Amino acid sequence: MGFAYSKIGNTDKGLTLMQEGLKIRNGAQDLYGIIGSNLHLAQYYSKSNIQKSNEYATKAYEIATKLRSIDERLKALSFLISNDSEAQNAYAQKFIFLNDSIIKVRNNFKNKFARIKYDSKKEKEENQKLRLENVENEVALQKAENQKILFLSGFIILCIVLFFVKKNHQNKTRAIKLKTAYDTETRIAKDIHDELANDVFNTITFTQTQPLEIENTKETLIQKLDHIYARVRGISRENNTIDTKTNFASNLKEMLSTYNSDHTNVIINNIEKVNWHLVDEFKKVTIHRILQELMVNMKKHSQASLVVVKFESNGKTVFIDYTDNGKGADKNKIIKNGMQNMENRILAIKGTITFDTKPDKGFKVKITMSK
């Protein structure tokens, strides 16, 4: 059992059991069993402790010699030879001598009965030859018929399976797209209700309560209107059509750069090194939306002063690492209550996205997708 454990990688348990087995066999004076235990331990130590391996192999050889057990002696000698022991040449000569001797003896026995076996076998073969020919012909015909049936059945089953797999994939993809669209509409509605509507209401109230003929009041009104205009453009930019052609990389870089400010420095690395021409258009849109959502989330919640977006590609896969030094959040809370829209998007393109964040430890996101 210990030897079996050592072969499947549980070396500590295997060694303990092999040593315990040797102890039991020594106590019972089971000489053949002792040879086996020593050979197992010699093999176990052959890659880690040559000295111990030689000791166990030597012990097995000595007992096998007393019992005149040729096969066990040969096994022990093979370990002593392969372990580069000092007496390697002597062991090799013994191995050759014993091996030649046992081959000679066994060949003599084989030759003694070879003729009898040959004659008996020949007679049986002649008697069965005609019957076998007939049976083989029948089997060949039946086998060909069975192969046709199996091939046809397999082809039909394969077509059915592929149909349902494709149908299931289409249903899942449709559900994910609907969920993503719903989440996007909900987010737009929330932005309009929570931010833009409040700004418009406050501006209307301002115009109704303040004398617009005063210059300072006009300036304040213009600033408020500029702010509303900027918010409308921001919402439009977050949900507008994305150019997935030759200008994709430059547009993506420009989108990320718009989040640069006096308080936040955005660094973009290696975006041009990715061969975006090989990336599927739907995947480009997904990447653009996910990074946009990350940047919006950063601007609203993280209070980060530094953001790094790094792009890498190995030919078949695109890797994107997002890191900021913001205030972070509880990871479980983030995964449970937020970022669901990003996960839905990346799921739709069979990619992966992982979030790594802790309170006051920044926010990290790793995105992986095939081209």
C-alpha positions as CSV (number, residue, x, y, z in Angstrom):
1,M,0.0,0.0,0.0
2,G,2.8,2.4,0.8
3,F,4.5,1.7,-2.6
4,A,1.1,2.5,-4.3
5,Y,0.8,5.8,-2.3
6,S,4.3,6.8,-3.4
7,K,3.5,6.1,-7.0
8,I,0.5,8.5,-6.9
9,G,2.5,11.3,-5.3
10,N,1.7,10.9,-1.6
11,T,5.3,10.2,-0.8
12,D,5.3,10.9,2.9
13,K,2.4,8.5,3.6
14,G,3.9,6.0,1.2
15,L,7.3,6.0,2.9
16,T,5.8,5.6,6.4
17,L,3.7,2.6,5.2
18,M,6.6,1.0,3.4
19,Q,8.8,1.3,6.5
20,E,6.1,-0.1,8.7
21,G,5.6,-3.0,6.2
22,L,9.3,-3.8,6.3
23,K,9.1,-3.9,10.1
24,I,6.2,-6.3,10.1
25,R,7.9,-8.6,7.6
26,N,11.1,-8.6,9.6
27,G,9.1,-9.5,12.7
28,A,7.4,-12.4,10.9
29,Q,10.7,-13.5,9.2
30,D,8.9,-13.3,5.8
31,L,12.1,-13.4,3.7
32,Y,10.4,-13.1,0.3
33,G,8.3,-10.2,1.7
34,I,11.5,-8.6,3.1
35,I,13.0,-8.7,-0.3
36,G,10.0,-7.0,-1.8
37,S,9.9,-4.2,0.8
38,N,13.7,-3.5,0.4
39,L,13.2,-3.3,-3.4
40,H,10.3,-0.9,-3.0
41,L,12.4,1.3,-0.7
42,A,15.4,1.1,-3.0
43,Q,13.2,2.4,-5.8
44,Y,11.7,5.1,-3.6
45,Y,15.1,6.5,-2.6
46,S,16.7,6.1,-6.1
47,K,15.8,9.7,-7.0
48,S,16.4,11.3,-3.7
49,N,19.0,9.4,-1.6
50,I,21.4,7.2,-3.6
51,Q,23.1,5.9,-0.5
52,K,19.9,4.7,1.2
53,S,18.7,3.2,-2.1
54,N,22.0,1.2,-2.4
55,E,21.6,0.0,1.2
56,Y,18.1,-1.3,0.6
57,A,19.1,-2.8,-2.7
58,T,22.1,-4.5,-1.2
59,K,19.9,-6.0,1.6
60,A,17.5,-7.3,-1.0
61,Y,20.3,-8.8,-3.0
62,E,21.8,-10.6,0.0
63,I,18.5,-12.2,1.0
64,A,17.6,-13.1,-2.6
65,T,21.1,-14.7,-2.9
66,K,20.4,-16.9,0.2
67,L,17.0,-17.9,-1.2
68,R,18.5,-18.4,-4.7
69,S,15.8,-16.1,-6.1
70,I,17.2,-15.1,-9.5
71,D,14.6,-12.5,-10.5
72,E,14.9,-10.6,-7.2
73,R,18.7,-10.6,-7.4
74,L,18.5,-9.1,-10.9
75,K,16.1,-6.4,-9.7
76,A,18.4,-5.5,-6.8
77,L,21.5,-5.5,-9.1
78,S,19.7,-3.2,-11.6
79,F,19.2,-0.6,-8.8
80,L,22.9,-0.9,-7.7
81,I,24.0,-0.4,-11.3
82,S,21.7,2.5,-12.0
83,N,22.6,4.3,-8.7
84,D,26.2,4.7,-9.8
85,S,27.6,2.8,-6.8
86,E,31.3,2.3,-6.3
87,A,31.1,-1.4,-7.3
88,Q,29.1,-0.6,-10.4
89,N,31.3,-2.7,-12.7
90,A,31.2,-5.7,-10.4
91,Y,27.4,-5.5,-10.1
92,A,27.1,-5.2,-13.8
93,Q,29.2,-8.3,-14.4
94,K,27.1,-10.2,-11.8
95,F,23.9,-9.0,-13.5
96,I,25.1,-10.1,-17.0
97,F,26.2,-13.5,-15.6
98,L,23.0,-14.1,-13.8
99,N,20.8,-12.8,-16.7
100,D,22.7,-15.0,-19.2
101,S,22.4,-18.0,-17.0
102,I,18.7,-17.7,-16.4
103,I,18.1,-17.0,-20.1
104,K,20.0,-20.1,-21.0
105,V,18.1,-22.3,-18.5
106,R,14.8,-21.0,-19.5
107,N,15.6,-21.4,-23.2
108,N,16.5,-25.0,-22.6
109,F,13.1,-25.6,-21.1
110,K,11.4,-23.8,-23.9
111,N,13.3,-25.7,-26.5
112,K,12.4,-29.0,-24.8
113,F,8.7,-28.4,-25.1
114,A,8.8,-26.3,-28.3
115,R,8.4,-29.3,-30.6
116,I,5.5,-30.7,-28.7
117,K,3.7,-27.3,-28.6
118,Y,4.4,-26.7,-32.2
119,D,3.0,-30.0,-33.4
120,S,-0.1,-29.7,-31.1
121,K,-0.7,-26.1,-32.2
122,K,-0.2,-27.0,-35.9
123,E,-2.8,-29.8,-35.7
124,K,-5.3,-27.6,-33.9
125,E,-4.8,-24.8,-36.4
126,E,-5.4,-27.1,-39.4
127,N,-8.6,-28.4,-37.8
128,Q,-9.8,-24.9,-37.1
129,K,-8.6,-23.2,-40.3
130,L,-11.7,-24.0,-42.4
131,R,-14.1,-23.2,-39.6
132,L,-12.3,-20.0,-38.9
133,E,-12.4,-18.9,-42.5
134,N,-16.2,-19.4,-42.6
135,V,-16.6,-17.6,-39.2
136,E,-14.4,-14.8,-40.3
137,N,-16.4,-14.2,-43.4
138,E,-19.6,-14.1,-41.4
139,V,-18.1,-11.8,-38.8
140,A,-16.8,-9.5,-41.5
141,L,-20.2,-9.2,-43.1
142,Q,-21.9,-8.7,-39.7
143,K,-19.2,-6.1,-38.7
144,A,-19.7,-4.1,-41.9
145,E,-23.4,-4.1,-41.3
146,N,-23.0,-3.0,-37.7
147,Q,-20.6,-0.3,-38.7
148,K,-23.1,1.1,-41.1
149,I,-25.8,1.1,-38.4
150,L,-23.5,2.6,-35.8
151,F,-22.2,5.3,-38.2
152,L,-25.8,6.3,-39.1
153,S,-26.9,6.3,-35.5
154,G,-23.9,8.3,-34.4
155,F,-24.4,10.8,-37.1
156,I,-28.1,11.3,-36.2
157,I,-27.3,11.6,-32.5
158,L,-24.5,14.1,-33.3
159,C,-26.8,16.2,-35.3
160,I,-29.4,16.2,-32.6
161,V,-26.8,17.1,-29.9
162,L,-25.4,19.9,-32.0
163,F,-28.8,21.3,-32.7
164,F,-29.7,21.5,-29.0
165,V,-26.2,22.8,-28.0
166,K,-26.6,25.6,-30.6
167,K,-30.1,26.3,-29.5
168,N,-29.1,26.5,-25.9
169,H,-26.1,28.7,-26.7
170,Q,-28.4,31.1,-28.7
171,N,-30.9,31.2,-25.8
172,K,-28.1,32.0,-23.3
173,T,-26.6,34.6,-25.5
174,R,-30.0,36.2,-26.1
175,A,-30.7,36.3,-22.4
176,I,-27.3,37.8,-21.6
177,K,-27.8,40.5,-24.3
178,L,-31.3,41.3,-23.0
179,K,-30.0,41.5,-19.5
180,T,-27.1,43.8,-20.6
181,A,-29.6,46.0,-22.5
182,Y,-31.9,46.2,-19.5
183,D,-29.0,47.1,-17.2
184,T,-27.8,49.8,-19.6
185,E,-31.3,51.3,-19.9
186,T,-31.7,51.2,-16.1
187,R,-28.3,52.9,-15.6
188,I,-29.2,55.7,-18.1
189,A,-32.6,56.2,-16.5
190,K,-30.9,56.4,-13.1
191,D,-28.3,58.9,-14.3
192,I,-31.1,61.1,-15.8
193,H,-33.3,60.9,-12.7
194,D,-30.6,61.2,-10.0
195,E,-28.3,63.7,-11.6
196,L,-29.5,65.4,-14.7
197,A,-33.1,65.9,-13.6
198,N,-31.9,67.4,-10.3
199,D,-29.6,69.7,-12.1
200,V,-32.4,70.9,-14.5
201,F,-34.8,71.4,-11.6
202,N,-32.2,73.4,-9.6
203,T,-31.5,75.5,-12.7
204,I,-35.2,76.2,-13.3
205,T,-35.6,77.2,-9.6
206,F,-32.6,79.4,-9.9
207,T,-34.0,81.3,-12.9
208,Q,-37.3,81.8,-11.0
209,T,-35.8,83.1,-7.8
210,Q,-32.8,85.1,-9.0
211,P,-32.7,88.4,-10.9
212,L,-31.3,87.5,-14.3
213,E,-30.5,91.1,-15.2
214,I,-27.6,91.0,-12.8
215,E,-24.3,90.0,-14.5
216,N,-23.1,87.6,-11.7
217,T,-26.5,85.8,-11.8
218,K,-26.2,85.4,-15.6
219,E,-22.7,83.9,-15.2
220,T,-24.0,81.5,-12.6
221,L,-26.9,80.5,-14.9
222,I,-24.5,79.9,-17.8
223,Q,-22.2,77.7,-15.6
224,K,-25.2,75.7,-14.5
225,L,-26.3,75.3,-18.2
226,D,-22.7,74.3,-19.2
227,H,-22.7,71.7,-16.4
228,I,-26.1,70.3,-17.6
229,Y,-24.7,70.2,-21.2
230,A,-21.6,68.4,-20.0
231,R,-23.7,65.8,-18.2
232,V,-25.8,65.2,-21.3
233,R,-22.7,64.8,-23.4
234,G,-21.3,62.4,-20.8
235,I,-24.4,60.2,-20.8
236,S,-24.4,60.3,-24.6
237,R,-20.7,59.4,-24.8
238,E,-21.2,56.5,-22.4
239,N,-23.9,55.0,-24.6
240,N,-23.1,56.1,-28.1
241,T,-22.2,54.0,-31.1
242,I,-18.6,52.7,-31.0
243,D,-16.3,52.7,-34.1
244,T,-14.9,49.2,-34.3
245,K,-12.9,49.7,-37.5
246,T,-9.4,51.2,-37.9
247,N,-9.9,54.0,-35.4
248,F,-10.9,51.7,-32.5
249,A,-7.6,51.9,-30.6
250,S,-7.3,55.7,-30.9
251,N,-11.0,56.2,-29.9
252,L,-10.6,53.8,-26.9
253,K,-7.5,55.7,-25.9
254,E,-9.3,59.0,-26.3
255,M,-12.2,57.8,-24.2
256,L,-9.9,56.7,-21.4
257,S,-8.0,60.0,-21.6
258,T,-11.1,62.1,-21.1
259,Y,-11.1,61.0,-17.5
260,N,-7.8,62.8,-16.9
261,S,-8.3,65.7,-14.6
262,D,-6.5,67.9,-12.1
263,H,-7.1,65.3,-9.5
264,T,-6.8,62.1,-11.5
265,N,-3.9,61.0,-13.8
266,V,-4.9,58.2,-16.3
267,I,-2.0,56.2,-17.7
268,I,-2.6,53.9,-20.8
269,N,0.1,51.3,-21.7
270,N,0.6,49.2,-24.8
271,I,-2.9,49.8,-26.4
272,E,-1.3,50.0,-29.8
273,K,0.6,46.7,-29.4
274,V,-2.7,44.8,-29.6
275,N,-3.6,43.8,-33.1
276,W,-7.2,45.0,-32.9
277,H,-7.9,44.1,-36.5
278,L,-8.0,40.4,-35.4
279,V,-10.5,41.1,-32.6
280,D,-14.1,40.4,-33.2
281,E,-16.2,43.6,-33.5
282,F,-18.7,42.6,-30.8
283,K,-15.8,41.9,-28.4
284,K,-14.4,45.4,-29.2
285,V,-17.7,46.9,-28.2
286,T,-17.8,44.9,-25.0
287,I,-14.2,45.9,-24.0
288,H,-15.0,49.6,-24.7
289,R,-18.2,49.4,-22.6
290,I,-16.5,47.6,-19.7
291,L,-13.6,50.0,-19.5
292,Q,-16.0,52.9,-19.8
293,E,-18.0,51.6,-16.9
294,L,-14.8,51.1,-14.8
295,M,-13.8,54.7,-15.5
296,V,-17.3,56.0,-14.6
297,N,-17.2,54.0,-11.4
298,M,-13.8,55.4,-10.6
299,K,-14.8,58.9,-11.2
300,K,-18.0,58.6,-9.1
301,H,-16.7,56.5,-6.2
302,S,-13.0,55.7,-5.9
303,Q,-11.5,59.2,-5.4
304,A,-8.4,57.8,-7.2
305,S,-5.4,60.0,-8.1
306,L,-3.8,57.5,-10.4
307,V,-5.3,55.0,-12.8
308,V,-3.3,52.6,-15.0
309,V,-4.9,50.6,-17.8
310,K,-2.4,48.1,-19.3
311,F,-3.0,46.0,-22.5
312,E,-1.2,42.8,-23.5
313,S,-1.6,40.1,-26.2
314,N,0.0,36.8,-26.9
315,G,-1.5,36.4,-30.4
316,K,-4.6,34.6,-29.5
317,T,-5.7,36.2,-26.2
318,V,-6.0,39.8,-25.1
319,F,-5.2,40.7,-21.4
320,I,-6.3,44.0,-19.9
321,D,-5.3,45.1,-16.3
322,Y,-7.1,48.0,-14.7
323,T,-5.6,49.4,-11.5
324,D,-6.4,52.5,-9.4
325,N,-5.2,53.8,-6.0
326,G,-8.7,54.8,-4.9
327,K,-10.4,54.0,-1.6
328,G,-11.4,50.5,-2.8
329,A,-14.3,48.6,-1.3
330,D,-15.4,45.3,0.3
331,K,-14.9,42.7,-2.4
332,N,-17.9,40.6,-1.4
333,K,-20.1,43.6,-1.4
334,I,-18.8,44.7,-4.8
335,I,-19.4,41.3,-6.4
336,K,-22.8,40.9,-4.8
337,N,-24.3,44.3,-5.4
338,G,-22.2,45.9,-8.2
339,M,-20.2,45.1,-11.4
340,Q,-23.0,42.6,-12.5
341,N,-23.3,44.4,-15.8
342,M,-19.6,44.0,-16.5
343,E,-19.8,40.3,-15.7
344,N,-22.8,39.9,-18.0
345,R,-21.0,41.6,-20.8
346,I,-17.7,39.5,-20.5
347,L,-19.8,36.4,-20.1
348,A,-21.5,37.1,-23.5
349,I,-18.0,36.9,-25.3
350,K,-16.8,33.9,-23.3
351,G,-14.2,35.9,-21.5
352,T,-13.2,36.2,-17.8
353,I,-13.2,39.2,-15.4
354,T,-11.9,39.2,-11.8
355,F,-12.1,41.9,-9.2
356,D,-9.5,42.5,-6.5
357,T,-10.2,45.2,-4.0
358,K,-10.1,46.0,-0.2
359,P,-11.1,49.1,1.7
360,D,-8.4,51.7,1.3
361,K,-6.3,49.3,-0.9
362,G,-7.4,50.5,-4.4
363,F,-9.3,48.6,-7.0
364,K,-7.9,46.1,-9.6
365,V,-9.6,44.3,-12.4
366,K,-8.2,41.6,-14.7
367,I,-9.9,40.9,-18.1
368,T,-9.1,38.1,-20.4
369,M,-10.7,37.2,-23.7
370,S,-9.8,35.4,-26.9
371,K,-9.6,37.4,-30.2
